[in-house]
Amino acid sequence: MNRRQLCFAALSFALIAVSAYARKQTHSNAVDQQHRAVHALDRLTFGPRPGDVQAVAAMGVDNWIELQLHPEKIDDSAVQSRLSGYRTLQMTRREMVEAFPPAPVAKAVMEGKLPMPRDPYRRAIYVAAIDRVEHRQEEKQKSGQAATPPNIHPANLTQPQLVRREARRTVDDLIVLPPPARMNRILALPVAEQHDLLQGLAFPRRQAVLAGLTPEQRETVVALNHPQAVIDSEVQSAKLLRAVYSDRQLEEVLTDFWFNHFNVFIGKGADRYLVTAYERDAIRSHVLGKFKDLLIATAQSPAMLFYLDNWQSEGPNSDAALGRPIRQGPPWARNSARMAPLPTAQQPNPQNNPPRRTGLNENYARELMELHTLGVNGGYTQHDVTEVARVFTGWTINQTNHGGGYIYRPRLHEPGNKIVLGHRIKESGENEGLQVLELLARQPATARFISTELAQRFVSDTPPPALVDAMAKVYLKSDGDIGEVLRTMFHSPEFWAPEAYRARVKTPFEFVVSSLRATQADVTDPLPLLFTLNKMGEQLYGAQPPTGYSTRADVWVNSAALLDRMNFGLALAANKIPGTTFNLAQLITSAGSVATPTSSIATSPTNAGASSAMVAASGTGAEDPYQVQLKLEQTLLAGDISRQTHDTIEERIVGPDLTAEQQSPAQPPNVNVIAGLLLGSPEFQRK
């Protein structure tokens, strides 16, 4: 071989090597992009849907993240159509109280203090509510007798078996009627039968009673038994549906995060009527804005004022506490329509609930600094708590029992200057509270506390200090711009570090929603899913303490919880959850052909040979069930499944004592069970 031939051969080998390296690098970059897409979808959404990983990788992960930071650019009309039947989502607090009256409003109508509605649907709700009020009053007057269970009319208690038989017969007669005739028949029933119409009904029969009715008619039928249940179920259902179907996923994740940060409990009295507007107006509107605006919005929300009792707080030296007459006061206390005086004995106002003041209340002041801004080690003292409580006297609610909004009442405000964190707050009425909120929002301790909580939610339970420091600096530099803080985190090396990948455990809400998204389930009625979340320990809006629900893994990981999750996955895949439909064939079709997974398990020759037992009809179109299993692993877990989990599922399907050749072709493996087991697998619990 001459010199020219040697050079040519060397050049050829070099080109082959470069080409092979380029192909390897291209494959490596593609896998890396897929990993990045999976990680971004795990953290910025409630879990990827089939095809999301490929779509995000094709768009570019950074471009997709930037789009999620601007939710106003994302069309969300699809989820809005699913929410159109929930009328309370757009109602004001007062409209909800008037449409679904609590006992005080029903009593006011009963006593002639408020008019009876003329609309037939609303009138029926009021008649039923008044009947419950009268029944409770009768029970109070009876002495030496046990209290009657709620929502059961006394006339029905003498012959319970007859009543149940009559209720079943009524339902049987109703469900065969067309919707208009059915609704007319329901309105014509005696009040006692209206109360019990849906009581204890199995879900399919309940659905049959409500089928075909308009949203207003459905709400009316439910409200005949329990008006507040309409508000509870609609706001909870909307939260679930938004999390599953919204394309503005980061906005939904942040709405959940900030509601939990500024938690209120839906089960506390008037908050049942206040939570919907609280999330809509105070939380959702500010999730990517300035933190101080979010802080002010929550502070002035009736839901927060009621939950932490600040609406009852009264300055010890205020005009109201000392019984001084109403006076004009300084300029900051005049010429404001919102600064209406409290009703007095000389000025009766039946529309306002009588004030039940208990003196200075420090609940909000303490939680404001400990949980909302500075953090437990934020450098404040008990003196600061008391001073902040004095600042917020007068921040209260107008007409609490009638859905009123925030109002500042000067007569309740504690006079004098205050000292908060060493800063002198000059006496200026309502403006004192605004000054304190801005002061707290700009504290370095607040910047660090908020950054830590965001990093815990999006990175790990114990985020790297360097990341928190970087986020806190951006917070202070941008005047608390939440979007900028998030952008810093999403582009940080700590966010993309290998140890952060699949490092967090899903809460029950995240697990249920991610299961529905991964399987492309169609949810027509969220109520059974809400019951499932209640059983798992995360009732939506149901956290009683101000701390909200924990997102730490150790709170949710135990044997009973994991069993509940496995059972849910199997029930979902087997279509045993009423109101939710899982289409396996559609899911397999959307998964497409099996590409090279990111996991070494699926491509392992040993594993492929061991899975030959699954060469039987899958029930989805005569595909090899092993191929179906690989598709499901890729679709539900993005290919990231351990050998142990893969072998455990295969053993569960094939049987521990059967080889591939011994399995009977007459009993092909149930691929729905495979899907359910994958949803219950350890890998799917992580994000």
Buried (B, 14 or more C-beta within 10 A) or exposed (E): EEEEEEEEEEEEEEEEEEEEEEEEEEEEEEBEBBBBBBBBBBBBBBBBBBEBBBEBBEEBBEEBBBBBBEBEEBEBEEBEEBBEBBBBBEBEBBBBBBBBBBBBBBBBBBEEEBEEBEEEBBBBBBBBBBBBBBBBEEEEEEEEEEEBEEEBBEEBEEEEEEBBEBBEEBBEEBBEBEEEEBBEEBBEBEBBBBBBBBEEBEBEBBBBBBEEBBEBBBBBBBBBBBBBBBBBBBBBBBBBBBBBBBBBBBBBBBBBBBBBBBBBBBBBEBBBBBBBBBBBBBBBBBBBBBBBBBBBBBBBBBBBBBBBBBBBBBBEBBBBBEEEEBEEBEEBBEEEEEBBBBBEEEEEEEBBBEBEBEEBBBBBBBBBBBBBBBBEEBEBEEEBBBBBBBBBBBBBBBBBBBBBBBBBBBBBBBBEEBEBBEEEBEBBBBBBBBBBBBBBBBBBBBBBBBBBBBBBBBBBBEBBEEBBEBBBBBBBEBEBBBBBBBBBBBEBEBBBBEEBBBBBBBBBBBBBBBBBBBBBBBBEBBBBBBBBBBEBBBBBBBBEEBEBBBBBBEEBEEEEBBEBBBBBBBBBBBBBBBBBBBBBEBBBEBBEEBBEBBBEBBBBEEBEEBBEBBBBBBBBEEBBBBBBBBBBBBBBBBBBBBEEBBBBBBEBBBBEEEEBEEBEEEEBBBBBBBBBBBBBBBBBBBB
